Amino acid sequence: MKFKHKKYKVIDYIIISVRVVPVTTIIMILLKVLVATVPSFLVLGSSKFVDTAIDIFKNGQVSRIYEPLFMLMLLVGFSWISAILYSLVKIRFNLKMNEAINTAVVKKRSIIAYEHIENNDTWDLIARVGEEPSEQMIKGFDNLISIFEYIVKIASLMLIIVSQVWWVGIAILIIAIPLFMVSFKSGKLDYDAFSESEKYLRRADYLRDVISSREGVEERALFGYADAIDRRWFEQFEIARKIEYKAEKQNFIKMKIASSITALLSMIIALSLLAPVSKGQITVGMYMSLVTAGFNLVQQMSWDLSYVMQQYSKNREFLKDLTEFSALKEVNGVDLLPDISVLEVPFETLEFRNVHFCYPGTDKKILNGLSMKLEKDKQYAFVGENGAGKTTITKLLTGLYDNYEGEILINGVDIKTIPQEKLKAYFSVVYQDFAKYYISLKDNVLLGGCGQTSDKLLGDETVKKVLGSMEMSEDIEILPKGIDTPLGKILEDGVDLSGGQWQRVAIARTLVSKSPINILDEPTAALDPISESKVYSLFKKVIQKKTTILITHRLGAARIADEILLVHDGVIEERGTHEELLNKEGRYAEMFEAQRSWYNE
Ligand SMILES: Nc1ncnc2c1ncn2[C@@H]1O[C@H](COP(=O)(O)OP(=O)(O)OP(=O)(O)O)[C@@H](O)[C@H]1O
């Protein structure tokens, strides 16, 4: 199943359910409708039973009670069996819905354009929808068919009441209308409060992770910031709690007032019905049944129905989110494995032609007419001040953003015309905040070759070879299970690596990839300059036949590149070998001198 880009309406809870589990959904709806008519039959049945009993009292012939008694038992039995049947069918329904809806949401999340991931508002929306999508969908469905059930129940009971004493029916209707409105409004307020508090709860969750995560354990101990973060966590949590409490309190007061009025009025109706009984307009049995039915109606309208109506407003708000979520821009092929068939034509050149770029929703030009051409098998270092746009260049050329002006060409072909799965076959990337996967060392490395390397090549030998080329052979030897050792402390027998080792593993991932262009965006930031240069030299030796884009602030490390490109004010301001740029005595030379002076003093 796939979420269509459309405006979702409440009826879609049923349409989607019918699409996912057609027979089960129809059985559930039929059962609900049938069970909903039982109370009306019970009114008629119990009225007949009471009247027959009174008559037997006066005139004898006890056997006359069997028929109404049998009818009552039949009705009760039917409700009972239907409820069991419904619960059984519901289990299958829930399982199927969980599978279909969660998969559809995960699928959509995986192909959402990167700009939405980096945008706070859309990320909030994605998080909200992604939280418990199938539960929301099931709740919406349950609620909607509960509303049908109540409508059938109330309409049939109302029919009986109106047919006996018409004005009682009208009075009940008049009471119900304002109550409906209160319920609707409360539901909407509830959802708004939930959305608002969710923002604070997300921040609180993040702070909780800071206090409890393994990553921060050393700094936590050293800086002793746990108390301060704890206070902040409490502040965020308190704001969220107060928002929810306020909404709950308001709703509670409104609902209580509304239902007290209703209860009072229903008592008055019960008293008013005494007159038609005394005049012989309705039988005693009918009076008792009507009073019971009236109380039932009030109960359902003041509690049950108002509750489902309140939920209904919440369900509608979820559908608004779902509508926005389904409208989020998708990138076709982004969830597919890299298609290496594109590499049958060997990579030759990568070119930026007069590229201008602002991040969506901003007007600050990050790239301002940037042009450059990179060639195969060469190593390029990109340097420049913080925020100069180095990482942005890599985001554009890997297709994460396509709202730029100008052209980016691979082998002379505009990358906007290259399908995502083919485009990503060109690149292998290690970012500054590269991922640490708490799986085996071997799998950590092999993730870099998904879909790109044949099974035969993805053996233990390949893993050992690439780790060896990153000078990690000795590290492997001391691991209890060699390359099969699980990494990270969260797994049983897991072994944690040092920062530098993790970085080497991340770089090794790129080595099993067949992609002709490697992008290393400051992946060695945690290493000292000497180790960093060493890792890069090793890397350079291993990837002779690949083009490398290395982003670094360490100009010492940049020296290993064939060419250095200095990014400034959204353009390539200087370009050349280390020596050429030093001789130029421009910005690069100035930056290099500034860094060198630190080491010389
Ligand atoms: N998603 C985004 N939305 C808006 N602005 C962004 C976004 N990502 C980055 N920027 C801005 O774009 C500019 C360039 O960022 P970029 O990360 O490319 O710089 P950089 O040269 O790699 O910096 P550094 O050396 O600090 O890593 C910065 O001003 C940054 O704040």
The ligand as an ORCA input file, in Angstrom:
! r2SCAN-3c Opt
* xyz 0 1
  N      19.474     22.969      5.854
  C      19.944     24.211      5.883
  N      19.072     25.238      5.852
  C      19.513     26.509      5.863
  N      20.814     26.857      5.908
  C      21.726     25.871      5.933
  C      21.347     24.502      5.934
  N      22.459     23.758      5.981
  C      23.508     24.628      6.001
  N      23.055     25.878      5.975
  C      23.892     27.095      5.956
  O      24.631     27.097      4.758
  C      25.917     27.642      4.986
  C      26.972     26.698      4.437
  O      26.959     25.527      5.217
  P      27.964     24.338      4.922
  O      27.671     23.265      5.911
  O      27.934     23.988      3.490
  O      29.365     25.034      5.250
  P      30.798     24.379      5.391
  O      31.710     25.173      4.540
  O      30.764     22.914      5.152
  O      31.062     24.699      6.919
  P      31.944     23.919      8.006
  O      33.359     24.087      7.613
  O      31.643     24.648      9.256
  O      31.487     22.508      8.025
  C      26.025     27.898      6.472
  O      25.776     29.283      6.683
  C      24.907     27.088      7.071
  O      24.383     27.716      8.211
*
